[in-house]
Amino acid sequence: MPITPPRPTFRFAPSPNGLLHLGHALSAITNAEMAEACNGSFLLRLEDIDRTRCRPEFEAAILRDLAWLGLRWEEPVRRQSDHLPLYAQALERLKRMGLVYPAFLTRGEIRAAVTAAEEDGRPWPRDPDGAAHYPGLERGWSAAERADALRSDRPHAWRLDMARALQAAGAPLSWAESGAGPQGETGTIQADPAAWGDVVLSRSDAPSSYHLSVVVDDAGQGVTHVVRGRDLFHATSVHRLLQKLLGLPEPLYHHHRLILGPDGRKLSKSLGDTGLEALRARGLSAQAVRDLLL
């Protein structure tokens, strides 16, 4: 009996920690139009794990802006805050596999270690976003040393032991890219998770990192096509690794262009870039906003 392929499923997944801007509009519209073109589903997910920055008024504004753009999505809206046990289960599985470790260094201690190494003439590896790799001093601790440190209630993160994780994953990883990366990369892309070092999967003040929650959510929602901005192109390497380790399905990926401000930087909610709400208040129509994205 032939196996029926899953219905194409796309998602737009903003964080309700600010107002949507033109970059978000491009991503949401691209997802919706690609879903419509293949008779697929268009889902909305609110990535609201950071409860210190995510607020109800921003969630309401997101729903209002998307409806104003003429977008419709399947209900219910998925909120990450409703699914924290799923992320905890995924982290626990990686713990049982021996692929994560508790990391206790503060940001200041990390900076000091990096500075000392560089002043000594030793280049320090940095991830694709420019952040220094974690020193990993706790990576070689014994089980007893880790247990003692965890009993101290010191703030800590759980980090992926990248070397062990890559060994457990086995064969080299790749993904199918129908968009393009920052350098025009397309087609079959070879993943390079090691470029990120020992990434954070959970912190004392946040039950799940973006990397962990996004792969769990995409699998849980049956997402078959991940369509997002090129700023997340390189992060796909980490996501492919976690999908492999956790036995999750591999979506197809499409990274689209970014909307840049007059100074050439990516638009950002935190930097107060012009938002959709402000454009609407200035009298622009939804069609005019769509025209700006052409």
Secondary structure, DSSP 8 states (H G I E B T S, - for coil): --------EEEE---SSS--BHHHHHHHHHHHHHHHHTT-EEEEEE----TTT--HHHHHHHHHHHHHTT---EEEEEEGGG-HHHHHHHHHHHHHTT-EEEE---HHHHHHHHHHHHHTT----B-TTS-B----GGGG--HHHHHHHHHTT---EEEE-HHHHHHHH-S--EEEESS--TT---EEEE--GGGG-S-EEEETTBSS-HHHHHHHHHHHTT--EEEEEGGGTTTHHHHHHHHHHHT----EEEEE---B-TTS-B--TTTT--BHHHHHHTT--HHHHHHHT-
